[in-house]
C-alpha cells in the first residue's frame, strides 16, 4: 500500500462564468479573445504607456533641477524644492 496521493489530471480548459454589466460586455469579450489568442496587446500597450510616462517624468525632473540650479536664490527655486520634497515624502503640496 502506498502513501502517494494521486491527483486527477489537469484539464486543458477552464469554464468561466461572470456577471458583467452590459456596458462592459464588448470590452470583456475583446479581452477574452485576446487571452484565447495568446496575445497580450492590452498589457503591451500598458507597458509602452508606462515607459513613455517614465521618459516624460525624467525629462520634467531634469527641467526642474535645471531651474533650481540656474536660479538657486529665487522664490521659484524654493517652491520647486518644497514641491520635490513633498513628492518624495508623499505629501501633497
N, C-alpha and C positions, 0 to 999 in steps of 0.2 A: 504494500500500500504506500502511495506517495503523498507527500505533503504539498505538492505543487498544485496551485490553483490554475485551472485552465480558463482563460478568458475567451469569450466568443470573438470571432474575427470582426475586425472593424469594417463598418460599412463604408463604401466609397462615396456615398451620397448622404446628405442630411436633409431632413424635411424641416422646413421653417414656416411658421405661421406668425403673422404680425398684424396688428391693428394699426393702420396708417391713416392719418387724416387725408381725406380726398384731395385736399390742396397740395399734398406732398407725394401723391401716388406716382406721378410721372418721374419725379426725381428718384424715388425709391426704385422704380423699375429700371431706370438707367443705371443706377448703382449696382443692382443685381446683375444686369447684363455685363457690366464691367468686370464684376467678380467672376462670373461664369466664364467669360472670355479670357480670363487670366491677365487682363490689362490692369494698369494702375494709373489711368490718366488723371483722375482726381488727386491722388496722392502725389503724382509727379508735378502737377500744377501747383499744389500747395508747397512742395519743396522748392520749386522755382520762385514762387512768390516770397517765401521766407528768405531765400538767398538775395533777392532784389531788395527786400526790406533791410537786410544787414548791410548791403552795399550803400544804400542811401543813408542809413543811420551812421555809418562810419564816416561818410563824407560830411554829414551835418556836424558830427562831433569835431572833425578837423576844422571846419569853419568856425565853430565856437571857440576852439582852442586858439586859432589864429587871432580872432577878435580879442581875446583876453591878453594874449602875448603882445599884440600890436598897441594896445591901449590899457596897460595894467592899472593905471591910476584913475580911470574913468568910472563913472557910476554904472555904465553898461557892463564893464568887466566885473564889478562887484555883483551885479544882478545875475550875470551868467554863472559866476562861481557859485552863488547861492542856488541857482537852478540846478547845476550839476550835482551839488552836494545833496539837494533834495531828491533828485532822481536816484542817486547812489544809495541813499538811505531809505528809499521807498516812500518818501513823503511827497505830498502834493505841494506845489509852490504857487 
